[in-house]
Amino acid sequence: MNFEIWGMGASLTCEDPNDEARAAEIFEDVTSRIDLAANRFRPDSELSHVNAEAGVTHHVSETFARMLDAALLGARITEGLCTPTILGALLAQGYDRDFDELAHDVVSPAPAHAAPGLENVSYDPAARTLRIAPGCPLDFGATAKALAADLIADGFGGHGICVEIGGDVAVRARRDGQPWVIGIADSERVGPDTPRIGLHHGGVATSSTLWRAWGTSDGGRRHHIIDPRTGTSATGPIVTASVSASSTVIANAFATAALIWGTDAGFHVAQAGWSGRLVHADGVVDYVGGWPAEGEVQ
């Protein structure tokens, strides 16, 4: 089954086709709750209210808390490179509207500044209370689709399903013991020549500086992968990174950070115990941490 969500393609595949209707209901429920909680382009979302009321303590919903937990995990395991505090930088670079509109415009970026640190975020997970400091709006774009894929797969029952949202894939083991075959695309669409790997359980995520890009009035080009240390689009030698990990949230965080780590990305991915496929701007592909070759099973 194929869907469109958040301006991206998505798909659901069940080991038993008779389960597809139930999987589609779970997909709709999870994505609807995440959209209401965390869509920064919706003025009625929880995230919009939190960002509009910096300095105010908010009691957030369970869904919002799950989003924030995932975002904070992503920041922690990537040394702060995949952080929810980059919204100000995204806006300054021109990402201030839905991408379908932005892609056709030429924007005038504002001066860049490093993203605020997480010390500007006060969060009590037990009480589900959150307060952000002025100048530190949040964005969950780096982890939202990955978390959605994980939640859908887990909500289905933890077996017999493959969920893909915008290149982030969550799979749960098949009862027949066979792996799921997953295409690893270097572009936004999987084609007949796309490399494929086998995966039994976990998550695979792909991030790229080649997608979601827009032109600027100074003749430059910006994209949505922000280096929080500078507040500008990442400019490292790796243009596409795919990572396999125990969850899609973790895989996505490392794939995003890999584009910022640059030549050190392979070390960080392997040291964390995960595997990756790193595509350089000159077309060279590095495989790290036991990434399976085409046709192998991980």
Protein Blocks (a to p, Z undefined) as FASTA:
>chain_A
ZZdeehiacddddfblmlmmmmmmmmmmmmmmmmmmmmmkbmkbmklmmmmmghiacddd
fklmmmmmmmmmmmmmnnomaccklmmmmmmnopabcfklmmmpccddddddddddfklp
ccdfklopacddehiacdfklmmmmmmmmmmmmmnnopaiacdeehiacddddfklpacd
ddddfbfbdcfklccdddfbdcdddddfkgoiaddfkopacdfbdcfknopacfbfbfbd
cdddfbfklmmmmmmmmmmnmmmmmmmmmmnopacddddfkopacdeehiacehiaZZ
